[in-house]
């Protein structure tokens, strides 16, 4: 149906999956011939209900309301005044199930509407992300037992883990589009139920997204035990559709660091930050607002929790460090990103970003000093070296000079 839609002139509609709630999609009473998404022109994932819940339809079973509407506009025989009849059809775009955003509206940080994604599902992508990340994290310790049969190699375990790992971070990428997000509508002036072209994402929803990222992206859930990580064997199959791996064993740290870095890229993108700044002028003065200042504070607090919060007395070892290796990598990446915002390495950002980040780096430096000097905390070598290195990075960021080449 999707490909036939293309032959009839329909483009992708990546907002169609936001038509129904997950509860509506998972309703066991939903008829097999009933649509779960508003258009077959979206890319939708397999709908897998969480453990303990009744399973609904795995995929949509038929055309959605957007598909009928778009075909009606393009192909309905009109005997009378064609422009007027087409206007009547088009004026319905404010109805539920008729939202439309396509490829050039779905380009990560460039585009603002967090409901327009490939392979998301449901009216609330945050709910979908919570469900998918929970399921992925519960299953990735079971890949050897469930994906490898006796007598087979362990390559299927790596493939299964890669699918679960990819799904985990893919859904968190949808979440990272909510801070600084703006809903986009294509309604016309005077349409029934017409909406303004742009509506900032609800402040509470943006905060909820940042809390979810702190819980699940900045703090990764328990990884598979060593026996499973040491069973993620690479396939040596070489063909035109495959890529050779750089390492035969699974590169845990780099994979997680890359995924976290993608989240930081979205949260600190110049488009995200400038939209947050502009939204302060686009929301009523008495309305709740997720500000640029709140965004940066939530990000810094979520990444540097071990430094920002009261220190935890005790004796730490290199096997049980004060700050774990995944968090150390995250903090290093974040410091690079933050330094870029004040030294011109992150593209155009509002001047308020530079001053706010400078304030947070100054505060972090003081908090690092206090933790390093704490008498009731015996730090491990990893953490002590990391804290000292972080201070040096902050010092260089705050004292960096910009050299401009003169033009003769």
Secondary structure as UniProt FT lines:
FT   HELIX           2..7
FT   TURN            8..9
FT   TURN            14..15
FT   HELIX           16..18
FT   HELIX           22..25
FT   TURN            28..29
FT   TURN            32..33
FT   TURN            40..41
FT   TURN            51..52
FT   HELIX           65..75
FT   HELIX           82..90
FT   HELIX           91..94
FT   TURN            96..97
FT   HELIX           103..105
FT   HELIX           108..110
FT   TURN            114..115
FT   HELIX           125..139
FT   HELIX           140..142
FT   HELIX           143..147
FT   TURN            150..151
FT   HELIX           155..175
FT   TURN            176..177
FT   TURN            179..180
FT   STRAND          182..184
FT   TURN            189..190
FT   TURN            192..193
FT   STRAND          198..200
FT   HELIX           203..213
FT   HELIX           214..218
FT   HELIX           226..229
FT   TURN            230..231
FT   TURN            240..241
FT   HELIX           252..267
FT   HELIX           270..279
FT   TURN            280..282
FT   TURN            285..286
FT   HELIX           292..303
FT   HELIX           305..308
FT   STRAND          314..315
FT   HELIX           325..342
FT   TURN            343..344
FT   HELIX           351..373
FT   TURN            375..376
FT   STRAND          377..378
FT   HELIX           381..399
//
